[in-house]
Amino acid sequence: MPSERPPVNMADVARRAGVGMATVSRALSGSYGVSAATRRRIEAIAEEMGYVVSPEASRLARGATGRVGILLPHTSSWFFGSVVEGIESELRKANLDVLLYLVPDEGARHRFFRDLPTRRKVDAVVVVGMPVDADEQRSLEALDVHIVSVSGQIAPFPFVRIDDVEAARQATAHLLSLGHRRIGMIEAVAPNINADWSVDIDRSDGHYAALQTAGLAPDPSLVMRVAWDPEQAALAMARLLSLPDPPTAVFAHSDEIAVGAVRTIRRAGLRVPQDISVIGIDDHPLAALTDLTTIGQSPEGQGAAAGRIMLALLSGEGAQDSLTMPTTLIPRGSTAPPRSF
């Protein structure tokens, strides 16, 4: 009597189709990341071979846990929340779950990286808006999982970000194009962020680059450095207005910082933009609501791009090492040519 034929498994289908098991899993489960033609071919092969997907096989093809960890300082800000939404929206298409790790201070960071290698609970990690030093990088590498960074670069991992130098250059160049020559800057420094990582350096560099292109020397008295907080920005704007020769325009490192500056200007009895122009970076929802000129970026788009890169890595298909997303000038009602005296 002939022996019973062994059941067909996912590996058999993958070999016949000439693709990886993850691709077969995504094709047969209707998940993201497989072209229509490839999906039809795999479905036809699976039907011909009599293969039926089991939940266990699908889970194993996606990885040991079916989860991706997201490491970030907090979720309270619009930026971080939007990045997480973008990441989750893409991973959901592949039936992957998201596990958030919040490290709001140095103590939390130390505990997270100290314990990380001994409690692997995810198949990959996305690091959002924070630096990773050499010891922390080794802890991540000890997990033997894929790592992707958003809003920054952690060598040697793939990353998604904007060009903060270019964004700031665009902002100051816009003010210069309107005829402003005495331009203030409110620098914002995020807490618990390594100075070599923080976007304040790049955004300040972009401001100075635009001034240099216009043949203008930086004036240190026009630069105010504050914490990343609108209330602090409001106080910084008051200091700028108290100068013997106040600026006719202000570049703020973010829209939230710009909103704080606008409040002070209006409380001083001045008009925006008739008396002083203000521009920020981000295109925060408040920017449209307050008619703020800004340099727009899409944190949700950055998160989605990171999610797509992660899916490609998890599937074994490879991915581009990095992606720098564009920023766009969005003129609104907070900038205008300087008032004539």
Phi, psi and chi 1 to 4 in degrees:
 res  aa     phi    psi   chi1   chi2   chi3   chi4
   1 MET       -  126.8 -178.8  174.6 -179.8      -
   2 PRO   -63.7  143.1   23.1  -32.9      -      -
   3 SER   -67.6  150.5   60.5      -      -      -
   4 GLU   -68.6  134.7 -174.9  177.1  -17.2      -
   5 ARG   -68.1  129.8 -178.4  179.9  178.6 -176.9
   6 PRO   -63.5  147.5   22.8  -32.9      -      -
   7 PRO   -64.0  148.5   24.4  -33.9      -      -
   8 VAL   -76.8  135.1  175.6      -      -      -
   9 ASN  -115.7  177.1   58.3   37.5      -      -
  10 MET   -62.9  -34.6 -173.3  179.0  -69.6      -
  11 ALA   -62.3  -36.7      -      -      -      -
  12 ASP   -63.0  -43.8  -63.3  -33.2      -      -
  13 VAL   -64.2  -42.1  176.8      -      -      -
  14 ALA   -61.4  -42.5      -      -      -      -
  15 ARG   -64.7  -43.0  -80.6 -166.6  -65.8  -88.8
  16 ARG   -64.8  -37.6  173.2   77.5   68.4   84.1
  17 ALA   -83.2  -15.2      -      -      -      -
  18 GLY    72.8   32.2      -      -      -      -
  19 VAL  -131.5  174.9  -61.5      -      -      -
  20 GLY   -79.5  162.7      -      -      -      -
  21 MET   -63.8  -34.7  -72.2  178.8   62.2      -
  22 ALA   -63.0  -37.1      -      -      -      -
  23 THR   -66.5  -40.9  -59.1      -      -      -
  24 VAL   -62.0  -43.7  173.1      -      -      -
  25 SER   -60.6  -45.2  174.4      -      -      -
  26 ARG   -68.7  -37.6  -67.3 -157.3  -49.9  -80.9
  27 ALA   -64.7  -44.4      -      -      -      -
  28 LEU   -80.5  -17.7  -62.0 -177.8      -      -
  29 SER   -97.5   -2.2   64.6      -      -      -
  30 GLY    75.9   21.4      -      -      -      -
  31 SER   -82.5  171.0  -61.2      -      -      -
  32 TYR   -68.5  150.9  171.8   90.3      -      -
  33 GLY   102.6   11.5      -      -      -      -
  34 VAL  -127.2  131.3 -179.0      -      -      -
  35 SER   -66.8  157.9   69.5      -      -      -
  36 ALA   -60.6  -40.0      -      -      -      -
  37 ALA   -66.0  -44.2      -      -      -      -
  38 THR   -64.6  -40.4  -61.1      -      -      -
  39 ARG   -61.0  -45.5 -171.3 -174.2  -53.5  -82.1
  40 ARG   -63.2  -40.3  -73.0 -166.7  -62.5  -90.8
  41 ARG   -65.0  -43.0 -177.1  166.3   62.4   85.7
  42 ILE   -67.4  -40.5  -69.1  173.4      -      -
  43 GLU   -61.7  -40.4  -71.6  172.9  -17.0      -
  44 ALA   -65.6  -42.1      -      -      -      -
  45 ILE   -65.5  -43.0  -69.2  171.8      -      -
  46 ALA   -62.0  -41.3      -      -      -      -
  47 GLU   -65.9  -42.4 -178.1  177.2   -1.5      -
  48 GLU   -62.1  -37.6  176.4 -171.5  -20.9      -
  49 MET   -86.8   -7.0  -61.4  179.5   71.2      -
  50 GLY    73.9   30.2      -      -      -      -
  51 TYR   -88.9  135.2  173.5   69.0      -      -
  52 VAL  -121.5  130.7  178.1      -      -      -
  53 VAL   -68.5  133.1  179.3      -      -      -
  54 SER  -105.3  148.6   69.7      -      -      -
  55 PRO   -57.5  -36.8  -23.4   32.9      -      -
  56 GLU   -66.7  -42.9  -68.6   79.2   11.9      -
  57 ALA   -64.8  -40.7      -      -      -      -
  58 SER   -62.1  -41.7  179.2      -      -      -
  59 ARG   -65.4  -43.0  177.9  179.5   63.2   80.2
  60 LEU   -66.3  -33.3  -69.8  173.1      -      -
  61 ALA   -66.8  -32.4      -      -      -      -
  62 ARG   -79.5  -19.3  -68.5 -174.2  -68.2  124.5
  63 GLY   136.4  177.8      -      -      -      -
  64 ALA   -68.9  -32.1      -      -      -      -
  65 THR  -116.9  -24.7   71.4      -      -      -
  66 GLY    71.8   21.8      -      -      -      -
  67 ARG  -130.0  148.8  -69.0 -169.0  -62.8  -93.9
  68 VAL  -120.6  128.9  172.3      -      -      -
  69 GLY   -87.0  142.3      -      -      -      -
  70 ILE  -119.1  119.5  -57.9  179.2      -      -
  71 LEU  -104.7  122.5  177.1   63.4      -      -
  72 LEU  -155.2  159.6   67.6  168.9      -      -
  73 PRO   -66.6  -40.0  -18.7   30.8      -      -
  74 HIS  -167.8  171.8   55.9   82.5      -      -
  75 THR  -118.1    5.7   57.3      -      -      -
  76 SER   -74.5  -24.3   57.3      -      -      -
  77 SER   -86.5  154.4   78.1      -      -      -
  78 TRP   -56.3  -42.4  161.0   77.9      -      -
  79 PHE   -62.0  -54.3  179.0   84.5      -      -
  80 PHE   -65.6  -41.2  -70.8  110.3      -      -
  81 GLY   -60.8  -39.9      -      -      -      -
  82 SER   -68.2  -39.5  -63.0      -      -      -
  83 VAL   -60.6  -45.3  169.8      -      -      -
  84 VAL   -61.3  -41.4  170.5      -      -      -
  85 GLU   -59.9  -41.9  -73.5 -178.3    7.9      -
  86 GLY   -65.1  -43.7      -      -      -      -
  87 ILE   -61.5  -49.9  -63.6  170.3      -      -
  88 GLU   -62.3  -36.4 -162.4  -84.4  -23.4      -
  89 SER   -62.8  -35.2   69.4      -      -      -
  90 GLU   -79.3  -42.7  -67.6  -62.3  -37.8      -
  91 LEU   -67.4  -31.0  -61.4 -175.5      -      -
  92 ARG   -60.3  -34.9 -171.0 -168.7  -37.7  126.4
  93 LYS   -63.3  -25.7  -61.6  174.3 -176.0  176.7
  94 ALA   -99.6   13.3      -      -      -      -
  95 ASN    60.4   31.6  -61.6  -41.5      -      -
  96 LEU   -98.5  140.8  -70.2  170.2      -      -
  97 ASP   -91.9  159.5  -65.8  -34.8      -      -
  98 VAL  -115.9  136.2  165.9      -      -      -
  99 LEU  -122.5  117.5 -173.1   59.7      -      -
 100 LEU   -87.0  136.1  -66.5 -176.7      -      -
 101 TYR  -120.0  112.8  -67.5  100.0      -      -
 102 LEU   -99.5  129.2  -57.4 -177.2      -      -
 103 VAL  -128.4   80.2  -74.1      -      -      -
 104 PRO   -76.3  -14.1   27.8  -34.9      -      -
 105 ASP  -147.1  177.3   53.7   44.3      -      -
 106 GLU   -63.9  -37.8  -72.6  -60.4  -39.9      -
 107 GLY   -62.0  -43.7      -      -      -      -
 108 ALA   -65.2  -40.3      -      -      -      -
 109 ARG   -60.4  -46.9  -78.6  176.4   64.7  109.5
 110 HIS   -60.8  -45.9  175.3   73.4      -      -
 111 ARG   -64.6  -40.2  -70.4 -170.7  -63.1  -87.7
 112 PHE   -61.7  -51.9  174.6   83.4      -      -
 113 PHE   -73.0  -26.2  -75.9  103.2      -      -
 114 ARG   -67.1  -41.1  178.8 -164.0   63.0 -163.1
 115 ASP   -91.9  -14.0  -61.2  -23.4      -      -
 116 LEU   -55.9  -49.4 -176.3   60.1      -      -
 117 PRO   -64.7  -21.4  -22.1   34.5      -      -
 118 THR   -93.6   -0.9   62.4      -      -      -
 119 ARG  -139.9   58.8   56.7  175.1 -170.6  179.8
 120 ARG   -64.2  115.9  173.8  175.1  171.5  174.8
 121 LYS  -122.6    0.8  -63.1 -179.4  179.5  179.6
 122 VAL  -135.9  163.0  -63.6      -      -      -
 123 ASP   -96.8  -10.4  -61.6  -42.0      -      -
 124 ALA  -163.7  162.1      -      -      -      -
 125 VAL  -135.0  133.2  174.8      -      -      -
 126 VAL  -108.9  123.3 -177.5      -      -      -
 127 VAL  -100.9  123.0 -178.0      -      -      -
 128 VAL  -115.0  121.0 -177.6      -      -      -
 129 GLY    60.8   35.6      -      -      -      -
 130 MET  -153.8  150.5   54.7 -176.3  -69.6      -
 131 PRO   -80.9  160.9   32.0  -35.8      -      -
 132 VAL  -131.5  116.9  174.0      -      -      -
 133 ASP   -79.2 -178.7   63.9   26.7      -      -
 134 ALA   -62.0  -42.7      -      -      -      -
 135 ASP   -65.7  -41.6  -70.0  -22.7      -      -
 136 GLU   -67.0  -36.2  -66.3  167.7  -16.4      -
 137 GLN   -62.4  -40.0 -179.2  175.7  -38.7      -
 138 ARG   -64.2  -36.3  -78.3 -169.7  -72.5  -88.2
 139 SER   -63.2  -41.0  -66.9      -      -      -
 140 LEU   -64.9  -43.7  -72.5  172.3      -      -
 141 GLU   -65.0  -29.4  -69.6  171.9  -19.4      -
 142 ALA   -66.4  -21.6      -      -      -      -
 143 LEU   -69.2  -23.1  -74.6  173.6      -      -
 144 ASP    57.1   46.5 -167.7   26.4      -      -
 145 VAL  -127.0  167.5  -60.1      -      -      -
 146 HIS   -74.4  142.5  -66.9  -65.7      -      -
 147 ILE  -124.9  133.3  -48.5  -66.3      -      -
 148 VAL  -131.2  140.9  174.7      -      -      -
 149 SER  -111.5  142.3  169.9      -      -      -
 150 VAL  -121.8  137.2 -177.2      -      -      -
 151 SER    64.1   52.7 -174.9      -      -      -
 152 GLY   151.4 -178.6      -      -      -      -
 153 GLN  -134.7  128.6 -179.7  176.9   -1.6      -
 154 ILE  -120.9  100.3  -53.4  172.7      -      -
 155 ALA   -63.7  142.1      -      -      -      -
 156 PRO  -101.6   27.7   37.2  -33.4      -      -
 157 PHE   -85.3  153.7  -53.7  125.2      -      -
 158 PRO   -60.8  150.7  -19.4   31.3      -      -
 159 PHE  -143.8  159.1   64.9   86.7      -      -
 160 VAL  -128.7  132.9  179.8      -      -      -
 161 ARG  -161.6  176.1   57.8  165.8  -64.6  176.4
 162 ILE  -105.5  168.0   65.6  167.0      -      -
 163 ASP   -89.6   97.7 -175.0  -21.4      -      -
 164 ASP   -66.6  -31.4  -73.6  -70.9      -      -
 165 VAL   -62.5  -46.8  173.7      -      -      -
 166 GLU   -66.7  -38.8  173.6   58.8   17.4      -
 167 ALA   -60.4  -45.0      -      -      -      -
 168 ALA   -68.6  -37.5      -      -      -      -
 169 ARG   -61.6  -42.0 -171.7 -155.2   63.8   76.7
 170 GLN   -59.7  -42.4  -72.1  175.4  -59.3      -
 171 ALA   -63.1  -51.2      -      -      -      -
 172 THR   -69.1  -36.4  -60.2      -      -      -
 173 ALA   -61.6  -35.4      -      -      -      -
 174 HIS   -62.4  -46.1  170.8   66.0      -      -
 175 LEU   -62.5  -41.1  -62.8  174.6      -      -
 176 LEU   -64.2  -37.9  -70.5  165.0      -      -
 177 SER   -66.1  -24.8   71.5      -      -      -
 178 LEU   -81.2   -9.9  -67.7  172.3      -      -
 179 GLY   108.7    1.3      -      -      -      -
 180 HIS   -73.5  140.2  -65.7  -81.1      -      -
 181 ARG  -126.1  -23.7  -68.1  -62.0  178.2  -93.8
 182 ARG  -107.3   94.3 -170.2  161.9  176.5   78.3
 183 ILE  -115.2  121.7  -59.1  172.1      -      -
 184 GLY   -84.5  160.1      -      -      -      -
 185 MET  -136.6  131.9  175.6  169.9   64.3      -
 186 ILE  -107.1  106.1  -57.2  179.9      -      -
 187 GLU   -80.5  138.3  -65.9 -179.6  -47.7      -
 188 ALA  -117.4  128.9      -      -      -      -
 189 VAL  -115.0  119.1 -175.7      -      -      -
 190 ALA   -75.2  142.5      -      -      -      -
 191 PRO   -71.8  152.4   27.8  -35.4      -      -
 192 ASN    59.5   28.1  -58.4  -41.3      -      -
 193 ILE  -119.7  130.7  -63.3  -66.2      -      -
 194 ASN   -57.7  136.3 -174.9  -67.5      -      -
 195 ALA   -60.5  -29.3      -      -      -      -
 196 ASP   -76.8   -8.7  -68.2  -25.9      -      -
 197 TRP  -106.1  -37.1  166.9  -81.1      -      -
 198 SER   -54.9  142.5 -175.6      -      -      -
 199 VAL   -69.2  -13.7  -61.4      -      -      -
 200 ASP   -61.6  -33.7   71.1  -72.1      -      -
 201 ILE   -65.1  -49.4  -66.6  176.8      -      -
 202 ASP   -63.8  -41.5  -75.1  -13.0      -      -
 203 ARG   -69.6  -33.8  -66.4 -172.7 -179.5 -176.8
 204 SER   -68.9  -41.3  -66.6      -      -      -
 205 ASP   -60.2  -39.7  -74.4  -11.7      -      -
 206 GLY   -64.8  -39.3      -      -      -      -
 207 HIS   -60.6  -48.8  170.1   72.7      -      -
 208 TYR   -66.0  -34.4  -65.8  132.6      -      -
 209 ALA   -63.0  -40.7      -      -      -      -
 210 ALA   -65.6  -41.5      -      -      -      -
 211 LEU   -61.2  -43.9  -67.1  179.7      -      -
 212 GLN   -62.1  -42.1 -176.9  178.0   28.7      -
 213 THR   -59.8  -34.1  -61.1      -      -      -
 214 ALA   -84.8    1.3      -      -      -      -
 215 GLY    77.4   23.8      -      -      -      -
 216 LEU  -108.0  136.6  -60.9  175.4      -      -
 217 ALA   -85.8  138.6      -      -      -      -
 218 PRO   -62.6  142.8  -20.2   31.7      -      -
 219 ASP  -111.9  107.7 -177.1  -15.2      -      -
 220 PRO   -56.9  -28.3  -24.0   34.4      -      -
 221 SER   -68.4  -16.7   71.5      -      -      -
 222 LEU   -92.6    4.4  -67.3  176.9      -      -
 223 VAL  -112.0  125.3  178.1      -      -      -
 224 MET  -119.9  126.5  -62.2  -66.9  163.3      -
 225 ARG  -106.7  122.6 -170.6  171.8  178.6   84.5
 226 VAL  -136.5  168.6  -59.8      -      -      -
 227 ALA   -68.1  162.4      -      -      -      -
 228 TRP   -76.2   75.5 -155.3  -76.6      -      -
 229 ASP  -152.0  124.9  173.7   45.2      -      -
 230 PRO   -58.0  -33.9  -25.4   34.7      -      -
 231 GLU   -66.1  -41.2  -68.2  -66.2  -24.4      -
 232 GLN   -65.6  -36.5  -66.4  -63.4  -45.9      -
 233 ALA   -64.3  -37.5      -      -      -      -
 234 ALA   -61.9  -40.9      -      -      -      -
 235 LEU   -67.2  -38.5  -64.6  174.4      -      -
 236 ALA   -63.9  -38.6      -      -      -      -
 237 MET   -64.4  -36.3 -170.9   68.0 -122.4      -
 238 ALA   -62.5  -37.9      -      -      -      -
 239 ARG   -67.3  -38.3  -66.7 -164.7  -64.5  -87.4
 240 LEU   -64.6  -39.9  -73.4  172.4      -      -
 241 LEU   -69.7  -22.3  -68.2  178.6      -      -
 242 SER   -84.0   -4.6   68.4      -      -      -
 243 LEU   -65.5  149.4  -67.2  172.7      -      -
 244 PRO   -55.9  -35.1  -24.4   33.8      -      -
 245 ASP  -127.3   84.7 -173.8    9.9      -      -
 246 PRO   -64.9  159.8  -17.3   30.9      -      -
 247 PRO   -70.7  155.6   26.5  -35.1      -      -
 248 THR   -92.9  -10.0   63.7      -      -      -
 249 ALA  -153.1  156.3      -      -      -      -
 250 VAL  -135.3  132.0  171.7      -      -      -
 251 PHE  -101.0  120.9  159.1   53.1      -      -
 252 ALA  -104.9  142.0      -      -      -      -
 253 HIS   -63.9  -18.2  -88.1 -162.9      -      -
 254 SER  -152.1  165.8   78.4      -      -      -
 255 ASP   -65.3  -37.7  -69.1  -15.7      -      -
 256 GLU   -63.3  -38.7  -67.7  171.2  -73.1      -
 257 ILE   -66.1  -40.5  -63.7  -60.0      -      -
 258 ALA   -63.2  -39.6      -      -      -      -
 259 VAL   -62.5  -39.6  167.9      -      -      -
 260 GLY   -62.1  -39.5      -      -      -      -
 261 ALA   -65.9  -42.2      -      -      -      -
 262 VAL   -61.8  -38.9  168.4      -      -      -
 263 ARG   -59.3  -44.1 -170.5 -171.3   74.8 -179.7
 264 THR   -64.9  -41.8  -66.8      -      -      -
 265 ILE   -59.6  -46.1  -66.3  168.7      -      -
 266 ARG   -69.9  -36.0  -71.9  175.9  173.8  159.1
 267 ARG   -67.4  -23.3  -73.4 -174.2  175.7 -178.1
 268 ALA   -81.9    1.3      -      -      -      -
 269 GLY    84.0   13.6      -      -      -      -
 270 LEU  -100.6  161.3  -60.7  173.5      -      -
 271 ARG  -109.9  142.6  -61.1  165.9  -59.4  166.0
 272 VAL  -112.2  119.3  176.1      -      -      -
 273 PRO  -103.4    5.3   38.8  -36.2      -      -
 274 GLN   -58.6  -41.1  -68.5   88.0  -17.1      -
 275 ASP   -96.7  -32.5  -62.0  -46.9      -      -
 276 ILE  -155.7  134.7 -175.0  166.1      -      -
 277 SER   -94.4  150.7  -70.6      -      -      -
 278 VAL  -138.2  136.7  179.2      -      -      -
 279 ILE  -136.6  146.4 -171.0  171.3      -      -
 280 GLY  -126.6 -166.6      -      -      -      -
 281 ILE  -134.7  137.0  -69.1  178.5      -      -
 282 ASP   137.1  -42.6  -78.0  -22.8      -      -
 283 ASP    61.5   47.6 -160.9   23.1      -      -
 284 HIS   -57.6  150.2 -172.3  -72.3      -      -
 285 PRO   -53.0  -29.5  -29.6   35.8      -      -
 286 LEU   -67.1  -24.8  -77.6  175.3      -      -
 287 ALA   -63.9  -47.1      -      -      -      -
 288 ALA   -66.2  -39.1      -      -      -      -
 289 LEU   -65.3  -33.8 -172.7   63.7      -      -
 290 THR  -101.6    7.6   58.0      -      -      -
 291 ASP    61.0   41.4 -155.4   21.3      -      -
 292 LEU   -91.1  127.6  177.7   70.2      -      -
 293 THR   -68.6  138.4  -62.8      -      -      -
 294 THR  -153.4  169.7 -172.9      -      -      -
 295 ILE  -104.7  112.5  -56.6  -60.7      -      -
 296 GLY   -81.6  138.5      -      -      -      -
 297 GLN  -131.8  167.8   65.7  166.1  -41.9      -
 298 SER  -123.5   93.6  172.3      -      -      -
 299 PRO   -62.7  -35.2   18.9  -29.8      -      -
 300 GLU   -65.4  -37.8 -173.6  169.4   -7.6      -
 301 GLY   -65.3  -37.3      -      -      -      -
 302 GLN   -64.8  -42.0  -68.2  176.0   58.1      -
 303 GLY   -63.2  -42.9      -      -      -      -
 304 ALA   -62.8  -40.9      -      -      -      -
 305 ALA   -63.4  -41.0      -      -      -      -
 306 ALA   -63.5  -38.7      -      -      -      -
 307 GLY   -62.5  -41.0      -      -      -      -
 308 ARG   -66.7  -40.1  -70.2 -169.2  -68.5  -89.2
 309 ILE   -62.0  -42.5  -70.7  175.3      -      -
 310 MET   -63.4  -41.2 -174.9   61.1   74.6      -
 311 LEU   -62.3  -39.4  -71.6  175.9      -      -
 312 ALA   -64.7  -40.2      -      -      -      -
 313 LEU   -66.3  -43.8  -68.7  170.8      -      -
 314 LEU   -65.2  -30.9  -73.9  170.4      -      -
 315 SER   -81.6   -7.3   70.8      -      -      -
 316 GLY    80.4   10.1      -      -      -      -
 317 GLU   -86.6   -8.2  -64.0  173.8   -1.9      -
 318 GLY    79.7  167.0      -      -      -      -
 319 ALA  -158.1  160.1      -      -      -      -
 320 GLN   -63.7  149.2   60.9 -169.3  106.8      -
 321 ASP   -70.7  -29.7  -70.6  -23.6      -      -
 322 SER  -156.9  162.5   62.3      -      -      -
 323 LEU  -146.7  120.3  177.3   61.7      -      -
 324 THR  -104.7  114.2  -60.2      -      -      -
 325 MET   -88.2  150.8  -59.3 -170.6   69.6      -
 326 PRO   -75.8  157.1   28.3  -35.4      -      -
 327 THR  -120.5  154.8   52.9      -      -      -
 328 THR  -136.7  133.7  -53.5      -      -      -
 329 LEU   -68.4  128.8  171.2   66.2      -      -
 330 ILE  -120.8   92.5  -56.8  175.0      -      -
 331 PRO   -69.9  132.7  -10.6   26.4      -      -
 332 ARG  -135.5 -152.9  -66.0 -166.2  177.7  104.7
 333 GLY   -91.2   11.1      -      -      -      -
 334 SER  -100.1    1.9   68.9      -      -      -
 335 THR  -130.3  143.1   53.3      -      -      -
 336 ALA  -162.3  166.9      -      -      -      -
 337 PRO   -57.8  152.2  -25.0   35.2      -      -
 338 PRO   -64.1  149.9   21.9  -32.1      -      -
 339 ARG   -66.1  139.1 -177.1  179.9   60.3 -174.9
 340 SER   -83.7  136.9  -60.2      -      -      -
 341 PHE  -104.1      -  -67.2   95.4      -      -
